[in-house]
Amino acid sequence: LSYAWIFNEYPTFVHQDNRRFVSQETGNLYIAKVEASDVGNYTCVVTNTVTNSRVLGPPTPLILRNDGVMGEYEPKIEVQFPETVPSAKGTTVKLECFALGK
């Protein structure tokens, strides 16, 4: 599988640079130091590299907060845990938790 992200509308794909990175392991898009020009809708595209078939996820909107800058508001924890995490004995499992604020 390979992963890419569309910015707003096809065929505008996110280009990786010193602020943007697409993990080919997880499919996650990372954007450092978000700017006003980053605001918009992001759509994940997963491609089967054998059959060349593609599946698109739903658009994810990115907006800028106008109620303060990082660290100036109460912590907000963004967590989406699956109900179960199937794993085989001896494998590595990664559970992620993300929080913003002080």
Kinemage of the C-alpha trace (Angstrom):
@kinemage 1
@onewidth
@group {chain A} dominant
@subgroup {mainchain}
@vectorlist {calphas} color= white
{ca leu a 1} P 0.000 0.000 0.000
{ca ser a 2} L 1.008 3.593 -0.514
{ca tyr a 3} L -0.472 6.687 1.101
{ca ala a 4} L -1.010 10.222 -0.147
{ca trp a 5} L -3.187 13.160 0.859
{ca ile a 6} L -5.291 15.453 -1.318
{ca phe a 7} L -5.452 19.108 -0.277
{ca asn a 8} L -8.933 20.559 -0.932
{ca glu a 9} L -9.624 19.046 -4.370
{ca tyr a 10} L -8.128 16.447 -6.691
{ca pro a 11} L -5.538 16.618 -8.245
{ca thr a 12} L -3.870 18.859 -5.639
{ca phe a 13} L -1.793 16.448 -3.551
{ca val a 14} L 0.123 17.454 -0.421
{ca his a 15} L 3.801 17.751 -1.330
{ca gln a 16} L 6.249 16.719 1.374
{ca asp a 17} L 8.734 19.351 2.442
{ca asn a 18} L 10.388 20.554 5.649
{ca arg a 19} L 6.932 21.059 7.265
{ca arg a 20} L 4.845 18.235 5.745
{ca phe a 21} L 5.413 14.488 6.006
{ca val a 22} L 3.250 11.499 5.003
{ca ser a 23} L 4.138 8.281 6.840
{ca gln a 24} L 4.139 5.342 4.437
{ca glu a 25} L 3.912 3.077 7.500
{ca thr a 26} L 0.735 4.524 9.035
{ca gly a 27} L -0.655 6.838 6.376
{ca asn a 28} L -0.637 9.736 8.850
{ca leu a 29} L -0.068 13.263 7.577
{ca tyr a 30} L 2.107 15.452 9.812
{ca ile a 31} L 2.181 19.238 9.406
{ca ala a 32} L 4.626 21.270 11.509
{ca lys a 33} L 4.038 24.927 12.370
{ca val a 34} L 0.579 25.217 10.799
{ca glu a 35} L 0.057 28.358 8.718
{ca ala a 36} L -3.067 30.016 7.313
{ca ser a 37} L -2.240 28.527 3.898
{ca asp a 38} L -2.606 25.017 5.407
{ca val a 39} L -6.296 25.583 6.199
{ca gly a 40} L -8.601 23.422 4.090
{ca asn a 41} L -9.834 19.876 3.618
{ca tyr a 42} L -7.460 16.908 3.620
{ca thr a 43} L -8.447 13.564 2.098
{ca cys a 44} L -6.381 10.398 2.567
{ca val a 45} L -5.772 8.298 -0.550
{ca val a 46} L -4.685 4.675 -0.106
{ca thr a 47} L -3.381 2.933 -3.228
{ca asn a 48} L -2.878 -0.799 -3.677
{ca thr a 49} L 0.516 -0.839 -5.412
{ca val a 50} L -0.189 -4.233 -7.021
{ca thr a 51} L -3.600 -3.533 -8.563
{ca asn a 52} L -3.275 0.283 -8.642
{ca ser a 53} L -6.782 0.577 -7.161
{ca arg a 54} L -7.453 3.532 -4.861
{ca val a 55} L -9.684 4.207 -1.895
{ca leu a 56} L -10.357 7.697 -0.544
{ca gly a 57} L -11.230 8.511 3.038
{ca pro a 58} L -13.638 11.258 4.054
{ca pro a 59} L -12.357 14.855 3.963
{ca thr a 60} L -10.845 16.096 7.228
{ca pro a 61} L -11.062 19.877 7.708
{ca leu a 62} L -8.105 21.751 9.189
{ca ile a 63} L -8.971 25.088 10.784
{ca leu a 64} L -6.925 27.586 12.763
{ca arg a 65} L -7.926 28.223 16.355
{ca asn a 66} L -8.551 31.882 17.064
{ca asp a 67} L -8.992 31.508 20.822
{ca gly a 68} L -5.296 31.574 21.664
{ca val a 69} L -1.988 30.032 20.754
{ca met a 70} L -0.595 26.662 21.798
{ca gly a 71} L -0.326 26.335 25.541
{ca glu a 72} L -2.723 29.184 26.378
{ca tyr a 73} L -5.825 27.050 26.908
{ca glu a 74} L -6.863 24.123 29.035
{ca pro a 75} L -5.603 20.705 27.951
{ca lys a 76} L -7.700 18.992 25.309
{ca ile a 77} L -7.087 15.286 24.859
{ca glu a 78} L -7.726 13.870 21.402
{ca val a 79} L -8.067 10.114 21.673
{ca gln a 80} L -9.834 7.583 19.484
{ca phe a 81} L -9.330 4.106 20.826
{ca pro a 82} L -10.727 1.069 19.060
{ca glu a 83} L -12.881 -1.165 21.237
{ca thr a 84} L -10.334 -3.974 20.874
{ca val a 85} L -6.783 -4.186 19.596
{ca pro a 86} L -6.212 -7.625 18.099
{ca ser a 87} L -2.579 -8.687 18.292
{ca ala a 88} L -0.550 -11.835 17.952
{ca lys a 89} L 1.700 -13.041 20.749
{ca gly a 90} L 5.162 -11.541 20.442
{ca thr a 91} L 4.113 -8.618 18.227
{ca thr a 92} L 4.462 -4.932 19.045
{ca val a 93} L 1.339 -2.920 19.771
{ca lys a 94} L 1.246 0.886 19.636
{ca leu a 95} L -1.522 2.892 21.333
{ca glu a 96} L -1.323 6.630 20.745
{ca cys a 97} L -2.598 9.506 22.858
{ca phe a 98} L -2.389 13.161 21.857
{ca ala a 99} L -2.966 16.199 24.064
{ca leu a 100} L -2.863 19.972 23.570
{ca gly a 101} L -2.456 22.733 26.142
{ca lys a 102} L -0.711 23.232 29.458
